[in-house]
C-alpha cells in the first residue's frame, strides 16, 4: 500500500486496530429506537392519509369515466380500491404470515 495511515486502512477493511474483531454499528437500549419508531409511525400515518385520499379521488375519477362510457374507468376503480385500502391489505398479509410483531402502527 502507498502512504495510507493505519487508521484509514483499518477503517476501510472493517477491522479495529486493537484486534481482528470487526467493527459493527449497533444501537443498544430502547431509548433511541423508540424515537426512531415514533418518527416512522408518524411518516407512515401521513403516507396512509395521502394514499387514502388519492385512492378515493381515483375511484371517483373511474366512476366519472364509466358514466361517460369509457371502458378504462373500471381499472381506475380497482386501482383506487387497492391504493385506498393498502394499509388494510398489508396488515392482512402480515397477520396471515404471522409477522404482526414486525409492523408499525401509523400515528397522526
C-alpha positions in Angstrom: 0.0 0.0 0.0 1.1 3.5 -0.6 1.0 6.3 2.0 -2.1 5.2 3.9 -2.3 5.7 7.6 -3.0 2.6 9.7 -6.4 4.1 10.9 -7.5 4.6 7.3 -6.5 1.1 6.3 -8.3 -0.3 9.4 -11.4 1.7 8.6 -11.5 0.5 5.0 -11.0 -3.1 5.9 -13.5 -3.1 8.7 -11.0 -4.2 11.3 -10.1 -2.5 14.5 -6.5 -1.6 15.4 -6.7 -3.4 18.7 -7.6 -6.9 17.4 -9.1 -8.6 14.4 -12.7 -8.2 15.5 -15.0 -6.4 13.1 -16.4 -3.0 13.9 -20.2 -3.1 13.8 -22.7 -0.3 14.0 -25.3 -1.3 16.5 -27.9 0.5 18.6 -28.2 -0.5 22.2 -31.1 0.2 24.6 -34.7 1.1 23.8 -34.5 4.9 24.2 -33.0 5.7 20.8 -35.0 3.2 18.9 -38.3 4.3 20.3 -37.9 7.8 18.9 -37.0 6.3 15.6 -40.1 4.1 15.6 -42.2 7.1 16.6 -40.9 9.0 13.6 -41.5 6.2 11.2 -45.1 5.7 12.6 -45.8 9.4 12.0 -44.4 9.3 8.5 -46.4 6.1 7.8 -49.6 7.7 9.1 -49.1 10.7 6.8 -48.4 8.4 3.9 -51.5 6.4 4.5 -53.6 9.5 4.8 -52.4 10.8 1.4 -52.8 7.3 -0.1 -56.4 7.1 1.2 -57.4 10.4 -0.3 -55.6 9.6 -3.6 -57.5 6.3 -3.8 -60.8 8.0 -3.2 -60.1 10.5 -6.0 -59.0 7.6 -8.2 -62.3 5.8 -7.5 -64.3 9.0 -8.2 -62.5 9.6 -11.5 -63.1 6.0 -12.5 -66.8 6.3 -11.8 -66.9 9.5 -13.8 -65.1 7.8 -16.7 -67.6 4.9 -16.6 -70.5 7.4 -16.7 -69.1 8.9 -19.8 -68.8 5.5 -21.5 -65.1 4.9 -21.1 -64.2 1.2 -20.5 -61.0 2.1 -18.6 -63.0 3.5 -15.7 -63.3 0.0 -14.2 -59.5 -0.2 -13.9 -59.5 3.2 -12.2 -61.9 2.0 -9.6 -59.9 -1.2 -9.0 -56.7 0.9 -8.7 -58.4 3.3 -6.3 -59.6 0.5 -4.1 -56.1 -1.0 -3.9 -54.5 2.4 -3.2 -57.0 3.4 -0.6 -57.0 0.0 1.1 -53.2 -0.5 1.0 -52.9 -0.3 4.8 -55.6 -2.9 5.4 -54.2 -5.2 2.7 -50.7 -5.1 4.1 -51.9 -5.6 7.6 -53.9 -8.7 6.5 -50.8 -10.1 4.8 -48.6 -9.6 7.9 -51.3 -11.2 10.0 -51.7 -14.2 7.6 -48.0 -14.9 7.6 -47.8 -14.3 11.4 -45.5 -11.3 11.2 -47.5 -8.9 13.3 -44.5 -8.2 15.5 -42.7 -6.5 12.6 -45.4 -3.9 11.9 -45.7 -0.3 13.0 -48.9 1.4 14.0 -49.4 4.6 11.9 -49.9 7.7 14.0 -51.1 11.1 13.0 
